[in-house]
Amino acid sequence: MRRRPDGLTPGALRDSLRRTGAGTREALTLWLATRAALVAFSLLATWLLGLSDAARGRVGGTPLTGSTAWVLERFTWWDSFHFLRIADLGYLPPGLPCCDQAFLPGYPISIAAVAPLLGGDLALAGFVVSVVASAAAAVGLWHLAERVAGAGAGRAAVLLLAAMPYGFFLTAVYSEALFLGLALAAWLAGLRRHWWLAGSLAALSTAVRINGLFLALGLAVMLLVQLRQDGAWPFRGAGAAAGDRRGWPGTLRQALPLGLPALTYLAWTLYLWWRTGSPNAWQEAQRLGWDRHVAPPWTGLGEGVSSLLAARAPNIVVSRFADLLLAVLGIVVVVVLLRLRRWAEAAYMLPSVAVLVCSTTLISTPRYAVLWFPAFLLLAGAARTRPRLVPALALLGVPWLALVALSFSAHLWTA
């Protein structure tokens, strides 16, 4: 029987493609059904409870106009206006020296590219980009979980992502969905040893969020693990006896594309330096706009406790509690990954959590946690032997997700 270079016979290849197609359809069905329910709930609850009237005085940016405004206002708030303004006017328009430069250009560029297809409606374009990217992320998570955690884990992972309370932001005019879709695709490409594809996707994700650099670190560790298993340079003599013995040129060819994310960030830094005259413009915008800068981990956690104790408004209490809870859970996930020797996932998670904990504020940690896909893989793997885990977490997550949707629709601080 003739085999392909990847070791699959034609029959095995057909079976693999059939399973892949079925998994993709299942992931899309689950995700789009839950997102449609979430959108319908947000719109209906806003109308019935009069939340749009309460939100009218909380604009937070240029009010939306047009026939889609009332609907899109339910998914456009806070950071959304930064993205929409960048898509419309670019960076640093006259009279606005700060702080749009805290947001990387990938998502605004996507909005600007799609908007002409939708009559120039930037908010609608941002919503469409997020919905499409989140669907791609769900498909990627399904296939990644099936590969990493075993058969049946894909469904569990997608359901957990759908029930994640702050997964609401995957449907909002925010950059999380686009980053997650690119990140999961890059991770799958790395597992399949398509390193130029993985590096290119990671570079695109870096243009969306700074977390793309953490993704590149995880991919680099993944490559090292693969090289060690293969007995390839610099692990000559280690791992499998029949490994790759081509020496350092072969290793270099595989590693080279993983430098693309760093080049993307360098290009962004040089652009801001040219526009602002400061080589640290991105960090300065973070500090001026949100008072976020590097600090010892006890400072971040201590600030989280202090903010929770000082909170009075119900939505702020919930938000500050979630900040602290997810920061602690993020640390737990990192420890578990290290104990399980899942080095690549730990390498992605460690800086993702550290950049929040080792700063002066934990604000928005729950929203950033949507990007922690290794946590969903861990839970999906555990669900294979604990069938009640996913229903239990969904029972906790869905009511909280409804609260997040209501809070965002009323234009209250959410995350």
C-alpha positions in Angstrom: 0.0 0.0 0.0 1.5 3.3 -1.1 2.0 5.9 1.7 2.2 9.6 1.7 5.2 11.4 3.2 3.2 11.9 6.4 2.8 8.2 6.8 -0.9 8.0 5.9 -2.2 5.6 3.4 -4.9 6.9 1.0 -7.6 5.2 3.0 -6.4 6.6 6.3 -6.2 10.0 4.7 -9.8 9.8 3.6 -10.9 8.8 7.1 -8.9 11.6 8.6 -10.4 14.2 6.3 -13.9 12.8 7.0 -13.4 13.2 10.8 -11.9 16.6 10.3 -14.9 17.8 8.3 -17.4 16.3 10.8 -15.5 18.0 13.7 -15.5 21.3 11.9 -19.2 21.1 11.2 -19.9 20.2 14.9 -17.7 23.0 16.2 -19.4 25.6 13.9 -22.9 24.4 14.8 -22.2 24.5 18.5 -20.5 27.9 18.4 -22.9 29.7 16.1 -25.9 28.3 17.9 -24.7 29.5 21.3 -23.6 32.9 19.8 -27.0 33.4 18.2 -28.6 32.7 21.5 -26.3 35.1 23.2 -27.0 37.9 20.7 -30.8 37.3 20.9 -30.7 37.4 24.7 -28.6 40.6 24.8 -31.0 42.4 22.4 -34.2 41.1 24.0 -33.1 41.7 27.5 -31.9 45.2 26.6 -35.3 46.0 25.1 -37.4 44.5 27.9 -35.4 45.9 30.7 -35.0 49.3 29.1 -31.2 49.1 29.4 -30.7 51.1 26.2 -32.3 54.1 27.9 -29.9 53.7 30.9 -26.9 53.3 28.5 -27.8 56.4 26.5 -26.0 58.7 28.9 -22.9 56.5 28.9 -21.5 57.0 25.5 -17.8 56.5 26.0 -17.0 57.5 22.4 -18.5 58.9 19.3 -22.2 57.7 19.3 -23.1 55.2 16.6 -25.5 56.2 13.9 -27.5 54.6 11.2 -30.1 51.8 11.1 -27.8 49.3 12.9 -26.9 51.6 15.7 -29.3 50.3 18.4 -28.3 46.7 17.8 -24.5 47.3 17.5 -24.5 49.5 20.7 -25.1 46.3 22.6 -21.7 45.0 21.5 -19.7 48.3 21.2 -18.3 49.9 24.4 -15.1 51.1 26.0 -12.1 49.8 24.0 -14.4 49.4 20.9 -14.2 53.1 20.3 -10.4 53.1 20.2 -10.5 50.4 17.5 -13.2 52.2 15.5 -11.4 55.5 15.7 -8.2 53.9 14.5 -10.0 52.2 11.6 -11.5 55.6 10.7 -8.8 58.1 11.3 -5.6 56.2 11.9 -3.3 56.7 14.8 -2.6 60.1 16.5 -5.2 62.2 14.6 -5.0 66.0 15.3 -6.0 66.8 18.9 -5.6 63.3 20.2 -2.0 62.5 21.3 -3.0 59.6 23.5 -3.9 56.8 23.9 -5.0 54.9 20.8 -1.4 53.8 20.3 -1.9 51.3 23.2 -3.9 49.2 20.7 -2.1 47.3 18.0 -3.2 47.8 14.3 -4.3 44.3 13.3 -8.0 44.5 14.4 -8.6 48.1 13.1 -7.0 47.1 9.8 -9.4 44.2 9.5 -12.3 46.5 10.3 -11.2 49.0 7.7 -10.9 46.2 5.1 -14.3 44.8 5.7 -16.3 48.0 6.2 -16.5 48.9 2.4 -18.3 45.5 1.9 -20.9 46.6 4.5 -21.7 50.1 3.3 -18.9 51.7 5.3 -20.4 50.8 8.7 -17.3 50.4 10.9 -19.1 49.1 13.9 -20.9 46.5 11.9 -17.6 45.5 10.3 -16.0 45.1 13.7 -18.9 42.9 14.9 -18.7 40.7 11.7 -14.9 40.3 12.0 -15.4 39.2 15.7 -18.2 36.7 14.9 -16.3 35.2 12.0 -13.0 35.1 13.9 -14.6 33.5 16.9 -16.2 30.8 14.8 -12.7 30.1 13.3 -11.4 30.0 16.9 -14.0 27.5 17.9 -13.1 25.2 15.0 -9.4 25.5 15.9 -10.1 24.8 19.5 -12.1 21.7 18.6 -9.3 20.2 16.5 -6.6 21.2 18.9 -8.5 19.5 21.8 -9.1 16.4 19.8 -5.4 16.2 19.0 -4.0 17.1 22.5 -6.7 15.8 24.9 -8.1 12.9 22.9 -11.3 11.9 21.1 -14.4 13.7 22.4 -12.5 16.5 24.0 -13.2 18.9 21.1 -16.9 19.2 21.9 -16.1 19.8 25.6 -13.6 22.5 24.8 -16.0 24.4 22.5 -18.8 24.1 25.0 -16.5 25.4 27.8 -15.5 28.4 25.6 -19.1 29.1 24.8 -20.0 29.1 28.5 -17.1 31.2 29.6 -18.7 34.3 31.1 -16.2 36.7 29.6 -16.4 34.9 26.2 -19.0 37.6 25.5 -16.1 39.7 24.3 -15.6 37.2 21.4 -18.8 38.6 20.0 -18.2 42.3 20.8 -16.2 44.8 18.9 -13.0 43.8 20.6 -9.8 42.2 19.4 -9.9 39.0 21.4 -11.7 36.9 18.8 -9.3 37.7 16.0 -6.3 37.0 18.2 -7.7 33.7 19.4 -8.5 32.5 15.9 -5.0 33.3 14.7 -3.3 31.9 17.8 -5.1 28.5 17.7 -4.4 28.2 14.0 -0.7 28.9 14.6 -0.6 26.4 17.4 -2.1 23.7 15.2 0.3 24.5 12.5 3.2 24.1 15.0 1.9 20.7 16.1 1.8 19.6 12.5 5.4 21.0 12.0 4.4 23.6 9.4 6.7 26.2 10.9 6.5 28.9 8.2 2.7 28.8 8.5 2.9 28.8 12.3 5.3 31.7 12.4 3.3 33.7 9.9 0.1 33.3 11.8 1.8 34.1 15.1 3.2 37.3 13.4 -0.4 38.2 12.4 -1.6 37.6 15.9 1.2 39.9 17.2 -0.2 42.6 15.0 -3.5 42.2 16.9 -2.3 41.8 20.5 1.0 41.8 22.3 0.2 38.3 23.4 1.5 37.2 20.0 5.0 37.4 21.4 4.0 35.0 24.2 2.5 32.7 21.5 5.9 32.8 19.7 7.6 31.8 22.9 5.3 28.8 23.3 5.9 27.8 19.7 9.6 28.0 20.2 9.4 25.7 23.2 7.2 23.4 21.1 9.9 23.2 18.5 12.6 22.4 21.0 10.4 19.6 22.4 10.0 18.2 18.9 13.7 18.5 18.2 14.5 16.6 21.4 12.1 13.9 20.5 13.6 13.6 17.1 17.2 13.5 18.3 17.9 16.5 16.1 20.4 19.3 16.7 21.1 20.6 19.4 19.8 17.4 21.0 22.0 15.0 18.9 21.9 11.6 20.5 18.8 12.3 22.6 15.3 11.1 21.9 14.3 8.8 19.1 17.2 6.9 17.6 15.8 7.4 14.1 15.5 11.2 14.5 16.5 14.0 12.3 20.4 14.1 12.0 20.8 16.9 9.5 22.5 19.2 12.1 22.0 22.8 12.8 21.0 24.0 9.3 17.8 21.9 9.5 17.0 23.2 12.9 17.7 26.8 11.8 15.3 26.5 8.9 12.5 25.4 11.2 13.3 28.0 13.9 13.7 31.0 11.5 10.0 31.7 11.0 9.4 32.0 14.7 11.3 35.3 14.6 8.5 36.8 12.5 6.4 37.9 15.5 9.4 39.8 17.0 9.8 41.5 13.6 6.2 42.5 13.7 6.5 44.1 17.1 9.7 45.8 16.1 8.0 47.3 13.1 5.2 48.6 15.3 7.7 50.0 17.8 9.6 51.8 15.0 6.4 53.2 13.6 5.3 54.7 17.0 8.9 56.0 17.5 8.6 57.8 14.2 5.2 59.2 15.0 5.7 60.2 18.6 9.5 60.6 19.0 9.5 58.0 21.8 10.9 54.4 21.5 8.6 53.5 24.4 5.4 55.0 23.1 3.3 51.8 23.5 4.4 51.4 27.2 3.8 55.1 27.8 0.3 54.9 26.4 -0.4 52.0 28.8 0.8 54.0 31.7 -0.9 57.3 30.8 -4.2 55.8 29.8 -4.6 53.0 32.3 -1.8 53.5 34.9 -0.6 50.1 34.0 3.1 49.4 34.3 5.5 46.7 35.6 5.4 46.0 39.3 6.2 43.0 41.6 3.5 40.3 41.6 2.4 41.1 45.2 1.6 44.6 44.0 -0.8 43.4 41.4 -2.5 40.8 43.6 -2.6 43.3 46.5 -4.2 45.9 44.2 -6.8 43.3 43.2 -7.7 42.7 46.8 -7.8 46.5 47.6 -10.0 47.2 44.6 -12.4 44.5 45.5 -12.8 45.7 49.1 -13.2 49.3 47.9 -15.8 48.5 45.2 -19.4 49.7 45.9 -21.4 49.5 42.7 -22.6 46.0 42.0 -21.1 45.8 38.5 -17.7 46.9 39.9 -17.9 44.4 42.7 -18.5 41.6 40.2 -15.7 42.9 37.9 -13.1 43.2 40.7 -14.0 39.8 42.1 -13.5 38.3 38.6 -10.2 40.1 38.2 -8.8 38.5 41.3 -10.4 35.1 40.8 -9.1 34.7 37.2 -5.6 36.0 38.2 -5.3 33.3 40.9 -6.8 30.6 38.5 -4.2 31.6 35.9 -1.4 31.0 38.3 -2.9 27.6 39.1 -3.1 26.7 35.4 0.6 27.6 35.0 1.6 25.4 37.9 -0.5 22.5 36.6 1.0 22.7 33.1 4.5 22.7 34.6 3.7 19.7 36.8 2.4 17.9 33.7 5.5 18.9 31.7 3.4 20.5 29.0 6.2 22.9 28.4 5.0 24.7 25.3 1.6 25.5 26.8 3.2 26.6 30.0 5.6 28.8 28.1 2.6 30.6 26.5 0.6 30.8 29.7 3.4 32.0 32.0 4.0 35.4 30.4 0.3 35.7 29.7 -0.5 35.5 33.4 2.7 37.3 34.5 2.0 40.4 32.4 -1.2 40.9 34.4 -0.1 39.8 37.9 3.2 41.7 37.6 1.6 45.0 37.0 -0.1 47.8 38.9 -3.6 46.7 38.1 -5.5 43.4 37.4 -8.3 45.2 35.5 -9.6 43.3 32.5 -7.9 40.0 33.6 -11.2 38.0 32.9 -11.3 39.3 29.4 -7.6 38.4 28.8 -8.4 34.9 30.3 -10.5 34.1 27.2 -7.2 33.8 25.3 -5.8 31.2 27.7 -6.6 28.2 25.5 -4.3 25.8 27.4 -6.8 26.1 30.3 -9.7 24.9 28.0 -7.5 22.0 26.9 -6.8 20.9 30.5 -10.5 21.1 31.3 -11.6 19.3 28.1 -9.1 16.5 28.9 -10.4 16.2 32.5 -14.0 16.0 31.2 -13.2 12.8 29.3 -13.1 10.9 32.6 -15.5 13.3 34.5 -18.6 13.6 32.3 -20.3 15.9 34.8 -17.5 18.5 34.7 -18.7 20.4 31.6 -22.4 20.6 32.7 -21.3 21.8 36.1 -19.1 24.5 34.7 -21.8 25.5 32.2 -24.3 25.7 35.1 -21.9 28.2 36.8 -20.8 30.0 33.7 -24.0 30.6 31.7 -25.8 32.8 34.4 -22.6 34.8 34.8 -22.4 35.1 31.0 -25.9 36.5 31.1 -24.9 39.1 33.7 -21.9 40.1 31.6 -24.1 40.6 28.6 -26.6 42.7 30.5 -23.8 44.8 32.1 -22.2 45.4 28.7 -25.5 46.2 27.1 -26.2 48.8 29.8 -22.7 50.3 29.1 -21.5 49.6 32.6 -17.9 48.7 33.3 -17.6 44.9 32.7 -14.0 43.9 32.1 
